Amino acid sequence: MSRLSSDNGLSMEEYFFESNEESQRGDRVFALVIYDIVENRKRTRFAKFMKGYGMRIQKSCFEVTISHKVFEKLLQNIGKYCDSEDSIRVYRIHGRGQVYQWGRKEEVEDEDVVIL
């Protein structure tokens, strides 16, 4: 990931997400979980649930970088937090991408690297 900043408050990050072929061999999934949950108590419970999987980047949005197995578990459990008035969307992201950001900057920790 590389970062660029400008004077107008804009920052941009470049990411490389696994392609379909690579994701079959790799063990990581990058996804955005975006939600609109009407009831405060349910929304708070869902946010606590999501903190176990990823990093909150906005009030109703989480980024997750997790294994395929954990991603499947996440998808199986999300439905428990959503009813007919609510909306939860999961965007699984592949390939190259750029994220443009204005305002408060959240520090993103890179994954641990072990050199043998």
C-alpha positions in Angstrom: 0.0 0.0 0.0 1.3 3.5 -0.8 0.0 6.8 0.4 -0.1 10.2 -1.2 -1.3 13.5 0.4 -2.2 17.0 -0.9 -2.7 20.5 0.5 -6.5 20.3 0.1 -6.9 17.6 2.7 -7.2 14.8 0.2 -5.2 11.6 0.8 -5.1 8.7 -1.5 -4.0 5.1 -0.8 -3.2 2.5 -3.4 -4.0 -1.1 -2.7 -3.5 -4.4 -4.4 -6.2 -6.9 -3.6 -5.9 -10.5 -4.6 -7.3 -11.4 -8.0 -9.7 -14.4 -8.3 -6.9 -16.7 -9.3 -4.6 -15.5 -6.5 -7.4 -15.7 -3.9 -7.9 -19.4 -4.7 -4.3 -19.9 -3.5 -4.0 -17.2 -0.9 -5.7 -17.1 2.5 -6.7 -13.5 2.8 -9.9 -11.7 2.0 -10.3 -7.9 1.9 -13.9 -6.6 2.3 -15.9 -3.6 3.3 -19.0 -4.1 5.5 -21.4 -1.2 5.3 -24.6 -1.0 7.4 -27.7 1.0 8.2 -29.4 -0.5 11.3 -32.4 1.4 12.6 -32.5 0.4 16.2 -29.7 1.8 18.4 -29.2 -1.3 20.6 -28.9 -3.6 17.5 -26.6 -1.2 15.8 -24.3 -1.0 18.8 -24.3 -4.8 19.1 -23.4 -5.2 15.4 -20.6 -2.7 15.7 -19.2 -4.6 18.7 -19.5 -7.8 16.7 -17.7 -6.3 13.7 -14.8 -5.0 15.9 -13.9 -8.7 16.3 -13.3 -8.9 12.5 -11.9 -5.6 11.4 -11.3 -1.9 11.8 -14.0 0.7 11.9 -13.3 3.4 9.3 -16.5 5.3 9.6 -19.6 5.2 11.9 -21.3 2.5 9.8 -18.4 1.0 7.8 -15.7 -1.6 8.6 -12.7 -2.8 6.6 -11.8 -6.4 7.2 -8.7 -8.4 6.1 -9.3 -11.9 7.2 -8.8 -15.5 6.1 -11.3 -17.2 3.8 -12.5 -19.4 6.6 -13.2 -16.4 9.0 -14.8 -14.6 6.1 -17.3 -17.4 5.6 -18.0 -17.4 9.3 -18.6 -13.6 9.2 -21.1 -14.0 6.3 -23.0 -16.8 8.2 -23.4 -14.6 11.3 -24.2 -11.2 9.8 -27.9 -12.2 9.2 -28.5 -12.4 12.9 -28.2 -8.6 13.1 -30.4 -7.6 10.3 -34.2 -7.5 9.9 -36.6 -6.1 7.2 -35.9 -2.4 8.2 -32.1 -2.8 8.2 -29.5 -3.0 5.5 -26.0 -4.7 5.7 -23.8 -4.9 2.6 -20.5 -6.7 2.3 -18.2 -5.8 -0.6 -15.5 -8.3 -1.3 -12.7 -6.5 -3.2 -10.2 -8.0 -5.7 -7.5 -6.5 -7.9 -6.0 -3.0 -7.8 -7.8 -0.2 -6.1 -7.4 3.3 -4.8 -9.0 4.9 -1.8 -9.5 8.6 -1.7 -10.0 10.2 1.7 -10.7 13.6 3.2 -10.9 14.6 6.9 -9.7 12.6 9.9 -7.0 10.0 9.0 -7.2 6.6 10.7 -3.8 5.0 11.1 -3.8 1.7 9.2 -1.4 -0.9 10.6 0.3 -3.1 8.1 0.2 -6.8 8.6 3.0 -8.4 10.7 6.0 -9.4 8.6 8.2 -12.2 9.7 11.7 -12.6 8.1 13.4 -15.9 8.5 
